[in-house]
Amino acid sequence: MKKFVVALSLAVSAATASAVDFVSLDVDHVKDSKTKAQSTAQYVRAGTTLNGYDLGLQVRTGVAHAGGLTNSIEGTVGQKLGPISVFGGVGHDNGINGARNGSFQYSVAGATTGMNLGPVYA
């Protein structure tokens, strides 16, 4: 149910141009460096800038090739400091297959930078 609400919120936000600066879909093929387990992760991201703060929302669904499903939702707040954007956020992960007592909350922190390359931002 949570994912449905998030997906609906993202769809409504995407339809309102003034509410969202970007919406992206990303599919990654992941290989664990320790266990060699492989999975496919799908991300839906949306973000905007409001009063000088960069706001982001991310929903991730991971499907393990050996079987199993994980999903999470994460929100971040960042601010540009020159060419670098620093951010922090919190997230909730439902754990593998939504197992009882398998969910957990986490925090994130980081920095990113980029530049305009013609019509795209990289």
Backbone hydrogen bonds in HBPLUS format (Angstrom, degrees):
<---DONOR---> <-ACCEPTOR-->    atom                        ^
c    i                          cat <-CA-CA->   ^        H-A-AA   ^      H-
h    n   atom  resd res      DA  || num        DHA   H-A  angle D-A-AA Bond
n    s   type  num  typ     dist DA aas  dist angle  dist       angle   num
A0005-VAL N   A0001-MET O   3.05 MM   4  6.37 160.0  2.09 154.1 158.4     1
A0006-VAL N   A0002-LYS O   2.94 MM   4  6.24 161.4  1.98 153.1 158.5     2
A0007-ALA N   A0003-LYS O   2.78 MM   4  5.93 166.3  1.80 151.3 155.5     3
A0008-LEU N   A0004-PHE O   2.86 MM   4  6.01 158.7  1.90 148.3 154.5     4
A0009-SER N   A0005-VAL O   2.88 MM   4  6.06 155.8  1.93 145.4 152.5     5
A0010-LEU N   A0006-VAL O   2.84 MM   4  6.11 158.1  1.89 153.9 159.8     6
A0011-ALA N   A0007-ALA O   2.93 MM   4  6.15 155.7  1.99 146.2 152.9     7
A0012-VAL N   A0008-LEU O   2.95 MM   4  6.20 161.9  1.99 152.2 156.5     8
A0013-SER N   A0009-SER O   2.90 MM   4  6.05 161.2  1.93 147.7 153.6     9
A0014-ALA N   A0010-LEU O   2.80 MM   4  5.93 155.0  1.86 147.7 154.8    10
A0015-ALA N   A0011-ALA O   3.08 MM   4  6.26 143.6  2.22 140.5 149.3    11
A0016-THR N   A0013-SER O   3.08 MM   3  5.16 143.8  2.22  99.7 110.4    12
A0019-ALA N   A0016-THR O   2.94 MM   3  5.47 151.5  2.02 117.2 126.1    13
A0021-ASP N   A0047-GLY O   2.77 MM  26  5.83 145.6  1.89 140.8 152.4    14
A0022-PHE N   A0047-GLY O   3.17 MM  25  5.51 150.7  2.26 150.1 149.7    15
A0047-GLY N   A0022-PHE O   3.03 MM  25  5.51 151.2  2.11 149.3 151.5    16
A0024-SER N   A0045-ARG O   2.76 MM  21  5.15 156.9  1.82 145.3 151.7    17
A0045-ARG N   A0024-SER O   2.90 MM  21  5.15 164.4  1.92 146.6 151.6    18
A0026-ASP N   A0043-TYR O   2.94 MM  17  5.03 158.4  1.99 143.7 148.1    19
A0043-TYR N   A0026-ASP O   2.75 MM  17  5.03 166.6  1.76 155.3 159.4    20
A0028-ASP N   A0041-ALA O   2.80 MM  13  5.15 164.3  1.83 154.9 160.0    21
A0041-ALA N   A0028-ASP O   2.81 MM  13  5.15 161.9  1.84 153.7 159.0    22
A0030-VAL N   A0039-SER O   2.80 MM   9  5.21 165.6  1.82 153.7 157.9    23
A0039-SER N   A0030-VAL O   2.89 MM   9  5.21 153.0  1.96 146.6 151.7    24
A0032-ASP N   A0037-ALA O   2.84 MM   5  5.27 166.2  1.86 159.0 160.7    25
A0036-LYS N   A0032-ASP O   2.91 MM   4  4.77 135.1  2.11 125.7 135.3    26
A0065-HIS N   A0038-GLN O   2.88 MM  27  5.69 171.9  1.88 143.5 146.2    27
A0040-THR N   A0063-VAL O   2.95 MM  23  5.30 156.1  2.01 138.9 144.8    28
A0063-VAL N   A0040-THR O   2.87 MM  23  5.30 162.8  1.90 148.7 153.5    29
A0042-GLN N   A0061-THR O   2.81 MM  19  5.26 163.4  1.83 151.6 156.9    30
A0061-THR N   A0042-GLN O   2.94 MM  19  5.26 155.0  2.00 148.3 156.5    31
A0044-VAL N   A0059-VAL O   2.94 MM  15  5.31 153.5  2.02 150.3 158.7    32
A0059-VAL N   A0044-VAL O   2.94 MM  15  5.31 156.6  1.99 150.2 157.9    33
A0046-ALA N   A0057-LEU O   2.92 MM  11  5.34 153.3  1.99 154.3 160.9    34
A0057-LEU N   A0046-ALA O   2.85 MM  11  5.34 151.8  1.93 162.4 166.0    35
A0048-THR N   A0055-LEU O   2.96 MM   7  5.39 150.7  2.05 146.9 155.6    36
A0055-LEU N   A0048-THR O   2.78 MM   7  5.39 166.2  1.80 164.6 169.1    37
A0050-LEU N   A0053-TYR O   2.84 MM   3  5.30 158.6  1.88 153.6 156.6    38
A0053-TYR N   A0050-LEU O   3.01 MM   3  5.30 165.3  2.03 116.1 120.4    39
A0054-ASP N   A0078-GLY O   2.73 MM  24  4.78 160.5  1.76 133.0 138.5    40
A0078-GLY N   A0054-ASP O   2.75 MM  24  4.78 146.0  1.87 139.0 148.6    41
A0056-GLY N   A0076-THR O   2.98 MM  20  4.99 160.3  2.01 141.6 141.3    42
A0076-THR N   A0056-GLY O   2.97 MM  20  4.99 159.5  2.01 132.9 137.1    43
A0058-GLN N   A0074-GLU O   2.84 MM  16  5.14 156.6  1.89 154.0 158.8    44
A0074-GLU N   A0058-GLN O   2.84 MM  16  5.14 149.9  1.93 153.3 158.9    45
A0060-ARG N   A0072-SER O   2.95 MM  12  5.23 161.3  1.99 141.1 147.1    46
A0072-SER N   A0060-ARG O   2.86 MM  12  5.23 148.8  1.95 145.0 151.8    47
A0062-GLY N   A0070-THR O   2.77 MM   8  5.00 162.5  1.80 138.6 144.8    48
A0070-THR N   A0062-GLY O   2.87 MM   8  5.00 157.4  1.92 146.5 151.7    49
A0064-ALA N   A0068-GLY O   2.99 MM   4  5.27 155.2  2.05 140.9 148.0    50
A0067-GLY N   A0064-ALA O   2.96 MM   3  5.07 157.1  2.01 106.4 113.6    51
A0097-ASN N   A0069-LEU O   2.56 MM  28  4.94 167.4  1.58 159.1 163.5    52
A0094-ASN N   A0071-ASN O   2.99 MM  23  5.86 170.5  2.00 173.6 175.8    53
A0073-ILE N   A0092-HIS O   3.01 MM  19  5.54 152.0  2.09 149.9 158.2    54
A0092-HIS N   A0073-ILE O   2.88 MM  19  5.54 155.3  1.94 160.0 168.3    55
A0075-GLY N   A0090-VAL O   2.94 MM  15  5.72 162.6  1.97 173.9 175.8    56
A0090-VAL N   A0075-GLY O   3.05 MM  15  5.72 141.3  2.20 157.9 167.7    57
A0077-VAL N   A0088-GLY O   2.85 MM  11  5.67 161.6  1.89 169.1 172.8    58
A0088-GLY N   A0077-VAL O   3.01 MM  11  5.67 153.3  2.08 148.4 154.5    59
A0079-GLN N   A0086-VAL O   2.92 MM   7  5.71 147.6  2.02 156.4 166.8    60
A0086-VAL N   A0079-GLN O   3.12 MM   7  5.71 153.5  2.19 155.2 147.0    61
A0081-LEU N   A0084-ILE O   2.63 MM   3  5.33 175.8  1.64 179.3 178.5    62
A0084-ILE N   A0081-LEU O   3.35 MM   3  5.33 159.6  2.40 118.2 116.7    63
A0085-SER N   A0112-THR O   2.80 MM  27  5.27 171.6  1.80 162.8 165.6    64
A0112-THR N   A0085-SER O   2.85 MM  27  5.27 147.8  1.95 141.7 152.4    65
A0087-PHE N   A0110-GLY O   2.89 MM  23  5.47 160.9  1.93 149.3 149.2    66
A0110-GLY N   A0087-PHE O   3.02 MM  23  5.47 154.2  2.08 148.1 146.9    67
A0089-GLY N   A0108-VAL O   2.90 MM  19  5.11 144.1  2.03 144.9 141.4    68
A0108-VAL N   A0089-GLY O   2.96 MM  19  5.11 157.7  2.01 131.7 133.6    69
A0091-GLY N   A0106-TYR O   2.89 MM  15  5.27 147.9  2.00 150.5 149.7    70
A0106-TYR N   A0091-GLY O   3.07 MM  15  5.27 153.6  2.14 133.0 135.9    71
A0093-ASP N   A0104-PHE O   2.84 MM  11  5.41 175.7  1.84 171.9 173.2    72
A0104-PHE N   A0093-ASP O   2.89 MM  11  5.41 153.6  1.96 150.3 158.6    73
A0098-GLY N   A0095-GLY O   3.32 MM   3  5.21 169.9  2.34 114.8 112.4    74
A0099-ALA N   A0096-ILE O   3.16 MM   3  6.11 156.0  2.22 128.9 131.7    75
A0102-GLY N   A0099-ALA O   2.87 MM   3  4.97 147.1  1.98 134.7 129.5    76
A0122-ALA N   A0115-MET O   2.92 MM   7  5.56 162.6  1.95 162.8 157.1    77
A0117-LEU N   A0120-VAL O   2.76 MM   3  5.37 172.7  1.76 160.2 162.8    78
A0120-VAL N   A0117-LEU O   3.23 MM   3  5.37 166.5  2.25 123.6 122.3    79
